[in-house]
Amino acid sequence: YAERVDDRQHAVIADFGGGTSDFSVLSIEPGQPARVLANSGVGIGGDSFDAEIIDRAVAPILGKGESYQTEFGEPAPVPSWLYSRLRRWHLLSFLKEAKTMALLERIIRGGGSGTAGIERLQVLIEEDLGLSLHTSVEGAKVAISSGERAMLDFREPGISFVRPVLRDDFDEWIASELERIRSTIREAMTQAELQPGSVSRVFATGGSSLVPAVKALLRDEFPSAELVGGEELTSVASGL
């Protein structure tokens, strides 16, 4: 930046990673090293956005919201905790224990004709398909970032489904995560004792910086700043 400015300027570096989003406020003067005025971060990133797609678009296909009859003949909802483990692909393996698999068998036996979703979940767990599922979900997220509609297409032996994902729905699903990101940006600005209007440039990097709702948030927070980006998919490796 120092080569492109005539006077002192302030910039915000927004780094949207898989697990965290981190923000730095810098003071920049020609011929001088950039000075960091403030840092802030929050444990929300691309994985959090993926988890929302899992919750809203995938979990219902895998039986979330269905009910079954217990061994006592009473109706009961399929336990929601089964689906919390789907939010992170590496947690799915924790479901592959005898107690949980026996529970799925009981649900299938007590589900009558409405067991297709649970049967898909059973296959997903037995075949260790968590990573494959999240790869499909991430692909849909990338596609929806460049269009108004994407198809979540998951196909593996014994289980397959196709489900449309709309940009408007996705933006609504991640709204609470975006508000936490907004609060974290404002925290850094408060620490730096600056107003948004004093920021001349916002540099956004990391894969999730390509999500239109994230770009819109940055433009909303810094309406007079130039929003630029680069190395969105490689900045993490460069940092390491």
C-alpha positions, 0 to 999 in steps of 0.5 A, a space after each residue: 500500500 505504501 507505494 500507492 498512497 501520498 499521505 497516511 491512510 488506514 486499511 483493514 485486512 479481512 482474512 476469512 479462513 475455514 475456522 476463523 475470521 480475523 481482522 487487522 486495522 493498519 496505519 500506512 504512511 509512505 516510506 514507513 512500515 505499516 503499523 498495526 492499530 488493532 486486531 480482532 477475530 471470531 471462530 466463524 469461517 467457511 466451515 460455519 457456512 458449510 454447517 448451515 447448509 448441512 443443517 438446513 438443506 442436508 439434515 432433513 434429507 437424512 431424517 431430521 424432523 422425522 418421528 418413529 415409534 419407541 419400543 413402548 409404542 409411543 411416538 418420539 422425534 428422531 434425536 436432534 443430537 445425531 445431526 449436530 455431529 454432521 456439522 463438522 465432517 470429522 465428527 461424523 465418525 463419533 456416531 459410528 459406535 455400537 450404541 448409536 448404530 443400535 439406536 438407528 436400527 430401532 428408529 428404522 424398525 419403528 419408522 414404518 414407511 418413513 425411514 428413507 432419511 434415517 436409512 441414508 444417515 445410516 449408510 453415511 455413517 457406516 461408509 464414513 462419507 462425512 468428508 465426501 458429503 462436506 466436499 459436495 456441500 462446499 461445492 454448492 457454496 462455491 457455486 452459489 457464490 457466483 450465481 443465484 442457484 446451485 445444485 447440491 449433488 451428492 452421489 455415493 454407492 448406497 446413497 445419493 440425493 440432489 437438492 437445489 440451494 438458492 442464494 437468498 436462502 443461503 444468505 438467510 441461513 448465515 445471517 447470524 454468523 454474519 452479524 457476529 462477524 460484523 460485531 468483530 469488525 466493529 470491535 477492531 475499529 473501536 480498539 483502533 479508535 477510528 470511524 469507518 469513514 477514515 478507512 480508505 481500503 479494505 483488503 479481503 482474502 480467504 475463500 469466504 471473502 468470495 461469498 457475496 453476503 460477506 462482500 456486501 457486509 464489508 461494503 456496508 461497514 466501509 461505504 467509502 473504502 475501496 474493497 479489494 481482494 487477492 490470493 483468496 484460496 492461497 493466502 493461508 498457505 502463504 502465511 504458513 
